[in-house]
Amino acid sequence: GGPGGVGRWLCSHRAEDGTAIFAMSDQKDVALEVLVTNEPSDLAEPQRDGDDAHQAQLTATLPPELPYAALRPDEGGGLGPVLCLANQNGSQVECELGNPLKRGAQVRFFLILGTSGITIHTSDLAVELALSTISEQPGLEPVVARARVVLELPLSVTGVAVPPRLFFGGEVRGESAVRRESQVGSAVSFEVTVSHRGQALKTLGSAFLTLHWPHELPNGKWLLYPLSLELGTPPVPCSPSANPLRLTLVWPQGLGGP
């Protein structure tokens, strides 16, 4: 008997094997629930072992993606306050559990860990929890709390067409007969806005937007012809480029086409 501990991630998704799954979007931290007990090895014969554990301490070794941020005590109270002290970069935290940690005691608290180090390349996380005491305690092995990471970016896309209605008619020209902007029909502008409410994409990779429109009729004639692109701030590269036929543009850029 003697001190023992478990670490459990607080998350809404779990794999079939019970592994925690973090669906990361815009949260700034995650919580690891830590439960430390000092129970006899055999509850049927508790008198055999399970003494008080003097200078009981938990050491948590954290990956660089999850630095230590704060300690949150169990709202249900407990036998006394837990004191945690982290090193300078938050990669390791030592928590004093009691001196002594009484026989039969349970201590529950939460380690709050920051997510600023998580990138597009992060697929799994592991935190090692090691208990120690100056009391005799053979076989006190570290426990590893593991989690998988899935990145979810809170992106939204909206589009507006001006004018909202188009009328098609007039003379049908072949592609080879079109030379100027005025020969491609009525102009329509599509304004597309992409919004991102989460962390900066510099740590979570890149986002791409693909636009599809009905540009060709069954007979091979153009229905919508992309004349020009007016990019926002900051400008982003687009391919293929607009105006593939290199028509002569007579309207200012940004006013003449989809």
The 8 nearest C-alpha neighbors of each residue, nearest first, counted from 0:
[[1, 40, 39, 49, 48, 38, 2, 41],
 [2, 0, 37, 49, 38, 39, 136, 3],
 [1, 3, 37, 36, 35, 38, 4, 52],
 [4, 2, 36, 35, 37, 1, 5, 130],
 [5, 3, 35, 34, 36, 2, 6, 33],
 [4, 6, 34, 33, 35, 7, 142, 3],
 [7, 5, 33, 144, 32, 31, 34, 8],
 [6, 8, 32, 31, 9, 33, 144, 5],
 [7, 9, 31, 32, 10, 30, 19, 6],
 [8, 10, 30, 31, 7, 32, 11, 29],
 [11, 9, 12, 8, 21, 19, 20, 13],
 [10, 12, 13, 9, 20, 21, 19, 22],
 [13, 11, 20, 10, 19, 21, 14, 22],
 [14, 12, 19, 20, 18, 17, 15, 11],
 [13, 15, 17, 18, 16, 19, 20, 12],
 [14, 16, 17, 13, 18, 19, 12, 20],
 [15, 17, 14, 18, 13, 19, 20, 146],
 [18, 16, 14, 15, 13, 19, 20, 12],
 [19, 17, 14, 13, 16, 146, 20, 145],
 [18, 20, 13, 146, 147, 12, 17, 8],
 [21, 19, 147, 13, 12, 146, 148, 22],
 [20, 22, 148, 23, 149, 147, 10, 19],
 [23, 21, 149, 150, 151, 148, 20, 24],
 [24, 22, 150, 151, 21, 149, 25, 26],
 [23, 25, 151, 152, 26, 150, 197, 153],
 [24, 26, 197, 198, 27, 23, 196, 153],
 [27, 25, 28, 24, 23, 114, 29, 197],
 [26, 28, 114, 113, 25, 115, 29, 112],
 [27, 29, 113, 114, 112, 26, 111, 30],
 [30, 28, 112, 111, 113, 31, 114, 27],
 [29, 31, 111, 9, 110, 109, 112, 8],
 [32, 30, 8, 110, 109, 7, 9, 33],
 [31, 33, 109, 7, 6, 8, 108, 30],
 [34, 32, 6, 108, 107, 109, 5, 31],
 [35, 33, 107, 5, 4, 106, 6, 36],
 [36, 34, 4, 106, 3, 105, 107, 33],
 [37, 35, 105, 3, 2, 104, 38, 4],
 [38, 36, 2, 1, 103, 104, 102, 3],
 [37, 39, 103, 1, 49, 36, 0, 102],
 [40, 38, 0, 49, 45, 41, 48, 42],
 [0, 39, 41, 38, 42, 48, 49, 1],
 [42, 40, 43, 39, 44, 45, 0, 47],
 [41, 43, 45, 44, 39, 40, 38, 46],
 [42, 44, 41, 45, 46, 40, 39, 47],
 [45, 43, 42, 41, 46, 47, 39, 40],
 [46, 44, 42, 39, 47, 41, 43, 48],
 [45, 47, 44, 48, 49, 39, 42, 41],
 [48, 46, 45, 44, 49, 39, 41, 40],
 [49, 47, 0, 39, 46, 50, 45, 40],
 [48, 50, 39, 0, 1, 38, 102, 37],
 [51, 49, 102, 48, 52, 1, 101, 39],
 [50, 52, 101, 102, 100, 99, 53, 49],
 [53, 51, 100, 99, 134, 55, 132, 50],
 [52, 54, 99, 98, 55, 134, 132, 133],
 [55, 53, 98, 132, 99, 133, 56, 97],
 [56, 54, 132, 96, 53, 97, 131, 52],
 [55, 57, 95, 131, 96, 94, 130, 54],
 [58, 56, 130, 94, 129, 93, 131, 59],
 [57, 59, 93, 129, 92, 128, 94, 130],
 [60, 58, 128, 92, 127, 91, 61, 129],
 [61, 59, 91, 127, 126, 90, 58, 128],
 [60, 62, 90, 126, 91, 59, 65, 66],
 [61, 63, 64, 65, 90, 126, 125, 66],
 [64, 62, 65, 66, 90, 116, 61, 89],
 [63, 65, 116, 117, 62, 114, 66, 115],
 [66, 64, 113, 112, 114, 63, 62, 61],
 [67, 65, 89, 113, 112, 90, 63, 68],
 [66, 68, 112, 89, 69, 113, 111, 65],
 [67, 69, 112, 111, 113, 66, 70, 89],
 [70, 68, 111, 67, 110, 71, 112, 109],
 [71, 69, 110, 111, 109, 72, 83, 68],
 [70, 72, 109, 108, 110, 69, 73, 111],
 [73, 71, 108, 109, 74, 70, 107, 81],
 [72, 74, 108, 75, 76, 107, 71, 109],
 [75, 73, 76, 72, 71, 77, 108, 107],
 [76, 74, 73, 77, 72, 107, 108, 78],
 [75, 77, 74, 73, 78, 72, 79, 80],
 [78, 76, 79, 106, 75, 73, 80, 107],
 [77, 79, 76, 106, 80, 104, 105, 97],
 [78, 80, 77, 81, 97, 76, 96, 106],
 [79, 81, 82, 78, 77, 72, 96, 97],
 [80, 82, 96, 95, 83, 79, 94, 72],
 [81, 83, 95, 94, 80, 84, 96, 93],
 [84, 82, 94, 93, 95, 92, 81, 85],
 [83, 85, 93, 92, 94, 82, 86, 91],
 [86, 84, 92, 89, 91, 93, 87, 83],
 [85, 87, 89, 88, 91, 92, 90, 84],
 [86, 88, 89, 85, 90, 91, 84, 92],
 [89, 87, 90, 86, 66, 85, 91, 67],
 [88, 90, 66, 67, 86, 91, 85, 87],
 [91, 89, 61, 66, 88, 60, 62, 63],
 [92, 90, 60, 89, 59, 85, 61, 86],
 [91, 93, 85, 59, 84, 58, 86, 83],
 [94, 92, 58, 84, 83, 57, 85, 59],
 [93, 95, 83, 57, 82, 56, 96, 58],
 [94, 96, 56, 82, 97, 81, 83, 55],
 [97, 95, 55, 56, 81, 94, 100, 57],
 [98, 96, 100, 99, 55, 95, 54, 53],
 [99, 97, 54, 53, 100, 55, 96, 52],
 [98, 100, 53, 97, 52, 101, 54, 51],
 [101, 99, 97, 52, 98, 51, 55, 53],
 [102, 100, 51, 104, 99, 103, 52, 37],
 [101, 103, 51, 50, 37, 104, 49, 38],
 [102, 104, 38, 37, 101, 105, 36, 39],
 [105, 103, 101, 37, 102, 36, 100, 106],
 [106, 104, 36, 35, 37, 107, 103, 34],
 [105, 107, 35, 34, 36, 77, 104, 108],
 [108, 106, 34, 33, 73, 35, 105, 109],
 [109, 107, 72, 73, 33, 32, 71, 106],
 [110, 108, 32, 71, 31, 33, 70, 72],
 [109, 111, 70, 31, 30, 112, 69, 71],
 [112, 110, 30, 69, 68, 29, 70, 109],
 [113, 111, 67, 68, 28, 29, 65, 66],
 [112, 114, 28, 65, 66, 68, 115, 27],
 [115, 113, 28, 116, 65, 27, 117, 64],
 [116, 114, 117, 113, 27, 64, 65, 28],
 [115, 117, 64, 114, 65, 118, 63, 113],
 [118, 116, 64, 114, 115, 121, 119, 202],
 [119, 117, 203, 202, 120, 121, 116, 204],
 [118, 120, 203, 204, 121, 202, 117, 150],
 [119, 121, 118, 122, 117, 203, 204, 123],
 [122, 120, 118, 119, 117, 123, 148, 124],
 [123, 121, 148, 147, 120, 149, 124, 119],
 [124, 122, 147, 148, 146, 121, 125, 145],
 [123, 125, 146, 145, 147, 126, 62, 122],
 [124, 126, 145, 144, 143, 146, 127, 62],
 [125, 127, 61, 144, 143, 60, 128, 145],
 [128, 126, 143, 60, 59, 142, 144, 129],
 [127, 129, 59, 142, 141, 58, 143, 126],
 [130, 128, 141, 58, 57, 142, 59, 127],
 [131, 129, 57, 56, 58, 128, 141, 139],
 [130, 132, 56, 55, 57, 129, 133, 139],
 [131, 133, 55, 134, 54, 53, 52, 56],
 [134, 132, 53, 54, 135, 131, 52, 55],
 [135, 133, 132, 52, 53, 136, 51, 54],
 [136, 134, 133, 137, 132, 52, 1, 50],
 [135, 137, 134, 139, 1, 138, 132, 0],
 [138, 136, 139, 135, 140, 1, 0, 134],
 [139, 137, 140, 136, 141, 0, 135, 1],
 [138, 140, 137, 136, 141, 130, 131, 3],
 [139, 141, 138, 142, 129, 130, 3, 137],
 [142, 140, 129, 128, 127, 143, 139, 130],
 [141, 143, 128, 127, 129, 140, 144, 5],
 [144, 142, 127, 126, 128, 145, 125, 141],
 [143, 145, 126, 6, 125, 127, 7, 142],
 [146, 144, 125, 124, 143, 126, 18, 19],
 [145, 147, 19, 124, 123, 20, 18, 125],
 [148, 146, 123, 20, 122, 21, 19, 124],
 [147, 149, 21, 122, 123, 20, 22, 150],
 [148, 150, 22, 21, 23, 151, 147, 20],
 [151, 149, 23, 22, 24, 152, 148, 119],
 [152, 150, 24, 23, 22, 153, 149, 25],
 [151, 153, 24, 154, 150, 197, 195, 25],
 [154, 152, 196, 195, 197, 24, 151, 155],
 [155, 153, 195, 152, 194, 196, 156, 193],
 [154, 156, 194, 193, 195, 153, 157, 192],
 [155, 157, 193, 192, 194, 158, 154, 191],
 [158, 156, 192, 191, 193, 155, 159, 190],
 [157, 159, 191, 190, 192, 189, 160, 156],
 [158, 160, 190, 189, 161, 191, 157, 163],
 [161, 159, 189, 163, 162, 188, 190, 158],
 [162, 160, 163, 188, 187, 189, 159, 164],
 [161, 163, 164, 160, 187, 165, 188, 186],
 [162, 164, 161, 160, 165, 159, 187, 188],
 [165, 163, 162, 166, 161, 160, 187, 167],
 [164, 166, 167, 163, 162, 185, 187, 186],
 [167, 165, 168, 164, 185, 184, 169, 186],
 [166, 168, 165, 169, 184, 185, 222, 170],
 [169, 167, 166, 170, 171, 184, 185, 165],
 [170, 168, 171, 167, 184, 172, 166, 182],
 [169, 171, 172, 168, 182, 184, 167, 173],
 [172, 170, 169, 173, 168, 220, 183, 174],
 [173, 171, 176, 170, 174, 177, 175, 220],
 [172, 174, 176, 175, 171, 177, 220, 221],
 [173, 175, 176, 177, 172, 220, 221, 244],
 [174, 176, 173, 177, 178, 172, 244, 246],
 [177, 175, 173, 174, 172, 178, 182, 179],
 [178, 176, 174, 175, 182, 179, 172, 173],
 [177, 179, 246, 176, 247, 180, 182, 175],
 [180, 178, 247, 246, 181, 182, 177, 248],
 [179, 181, 248, 182, 183, 247, 246, 249],
 [182, 180, 179, 183, 184, 249, 185, 248],
 [181, 183, 180, 179, 184, 177, 178, 172],
 [184, 182, 181, 180, 185, 177, 224, 179],
 [185, 183, 182, 181, 186, 167, 180, 168],
 [184, 186, 187, 183, 165, 166, 167, 181],
 [185, 187, 256, 255, 184, 188, 257, 183],
 [188, 186, 257, 256, 161, 162, 185, 189],
 [189, 187, 257, 161, 256, 160, 190, 186],
 [190, 188, 160, 257, 159, 191, 161, 158],
 [189, 191, 159, 158, 188, 160, 192, 161],
 [190, 192, 158, 157, 189, 159, 193, 156],
 [193, 191, 157, 156, 158, 194, 190, 155],
 [192, 194, 156, 155, 157, 191, 195, 154],
 [195, 193, 155, 154, 192, 156, 196, 153],
 [194, 196, 154, 197, 153, 155, 193, 152],
 [197, 195, 153, 194, 154, 198, 25, 152],
 [198, 196, 25, 195, 153, 24, 152, 199],
 [199, 197, 25, 200, 196, 24, 203, 202],
 [198, 200, 201, 202, 197, 203, 195, 196],
 [199, 201, 203, 202, 204, 205, 198, 206],
 [202, 200, 199, 203, 204, 205, 198, 118],
 [203, 201, 118, 200, 204, 199, 119, 117],
 [202, 204, 119, 200, 118, 201, 205, 199],
 [205, 203, 119, 200, 202, 201, 206, 118],
 [204, 206, 200, 207, 203, 201, 202, 119],
 [205, 207, 208, 204, 200, 154, 152, 203],
 [206, 208, 209, 205, 237, 210, 193, 235],
 [207, 209, 210, 206, 193, 156, 237, 191],
 [208, 210, 207, 211, 237, 238, 206, 212],
 [211, 209, 208, 212, 191, 207, 213, 237],
 [212, 210, 209, 213, 214, 208, 223, 215],
 [211, 213, 214, 210, 223, 215, 222, 224],
 [214, 212, 215, 223, 222, 211, 216, 221],
 [213, 215, 223, 222, 221, 212, 224, 216],
 [216, 214, 221, 222, 220, 213, 219, 217],
 [215, 217, 220, 219, 218, 222, 221, 214],
 [218, 216, 219, 215, 220, 221, 222, 214],
 [219, 217, 216, 220, 215, 221, 222, 173],
 [218, 220, 216, 217, 215, 221, 222, 173],
 [221, 219, 216, 215, 218, 222, 173, 174],
 [220, 222, 215, 214, 223, 216, 224, 219],
 [223, 221, 214, 215, 216, 220, 224, 213],
 [224, 222, 214, 221, 225, 213, 215, 257],
 [223, 225, 226, 221, 214, 222, 257, 183],
 [226, 224, 257, 241, 242, 227, 256, 223],
 [225, 227, 242, 256, 241, 224, 257, 255],
 [228, 226, 241, 225, 256, 242, 253, 252],
 [229, 227, 230, 241, 253, 226, 257, 252],
 [228, 230, 253, 227, 231, 252, 234, 254],
 [231, 229, 234, 228, 235, 232, 233, 236],
 [230, 232, 234, 233, 229, 235, 192, 228],
 [233, 231, 234, 230, 235, 229, 192, 236],
 [232, 234, 231, 235, 230, 236, 229, 193],
 [235, 233, 232, 230, 231, 236, 229, 237],
 [234, 236, 233, 237, 230, 231, 232, 238],
 [237, 235, 238, 234, 230, 240, 239, 233],
 [238, 236, 239, 240, 235, 228, 241, 230],
 [239, 237, 240, 236, 241, 209, 235, 228],
 [238, 240, 237, 241, 243, 242, 236, 225],
 [239, 241, 238, 237, 242, 243, 228, 227],
 [240, 242, 227, 225, 226, 243, 228, 239],
 [241, 243, 226, 245, 244, 225, 227, 246],
 [242, 244, 245, 241, 240, 225, 246, 226],
 [245, 243, 242, 246, 178, 174, 177, 241],
 [246, 244, 242, 243, 247, 178, 248, 241],
 [247, 245, 179, 178, 244, 180, 248, 242],
 [246, 248, 179, 180, 249, 178, 245, 181],
 [249, 247, 180, 250, 246, 179, 251, 255],
 [248, 250, 180, 247, 251, 181, 179, 255],
 [251, 249, 255, 248, 252, 254, 180, 253],
 [252, 250, 254, 253, 255, 249, 248, 227],
 [251, 253, 254, 250, 227, 255, 229, 228],
 [252, 254, 229, 255, 251, 227, 228, 256],
 [255, 253, 252, 251, 256, 250, 188, 186],
 [254, 256, 250, 253, 186, 252, 251, 226],
 [257, 255, 226, 186, 187, 188, 227, 225],
 [256, 188, 225, 187, 189, 226, 227, 186]]
